[in-house]
Amino acid sequence: MTIDKIAEQHRLEISRDECNDPIIKGKLGEIYDYSDGTLGVLFMPDEKNKHPERSWARKWRVVRDACVAVGMTLVQEGDAEGALTFDPTDIGQVREAIKAAKVKTRRRVSPERAAVLATRLAVARASKATQSTRLCV
């Protein structure tokens, strides 16, 4: 299974890194192609997500232990960051990787809800158009 199929299945957004490789970016890391048939998850919070009062080393240990418990393989470990590989056909490992990197899923909107939202938008636009014509007169 490829990263494209994982992204489609779990409603995730694919972006490109500096080398133009497909990745799934999250708040605390990313999911990437590791090798043929294997994906990797990198837990590495960037500077904007690091809070001085938070212990990222402790958070990494919690994430690492949870990932290893579902069968993921630890391939790189640092004090407060690391990388693991996982089997993309194992749904438990995929969910844990998404959770570890804090990847945001895209929302699904039902057709009924989309119709309600479209109606609200049309009413708001009409209301704004009448308000702007009043100001011009």
C-alpha positions, 0 to 999 in steps of 0.5 A: 500500500502506498502513501497515496492510498493511505492518504485517500483512505484516512482523508489526509492531505499529501504535501511535498518535502524539499526533495519533492517526495510525498509526505503527510505532514502533521503538527508533531511530525510526518509520515513518509515512504520508508522503503518498498511496502513500508512507511515511516513516521517521524516524531519531531516537533518543530520550534513553533510547537515546542513549549518551554514548560512541556517535556518533549522527551517525556512525550516522545517516550509515551509516543514511542512506547505506544507505537512499539506496543502495536508492532511498529519498529523503532529505527532512530531514537533521540532525546525528544524525537525519533522515527519508526517504521510500520506496515501500511496494511495494519490499520492499528499501526496506521492509526497510531502513526497518524496519532503520533504525528498529530496529522489532521484529517479532512472533514467529510460534509454530508450532502444534506449539510452541504446544502444547508451551508450553501443556503446560509452562504447565499443568504449571507452574501445577499445580505452583505450585498444589500448592506453595501448598496445602502452605504453607497447611496 
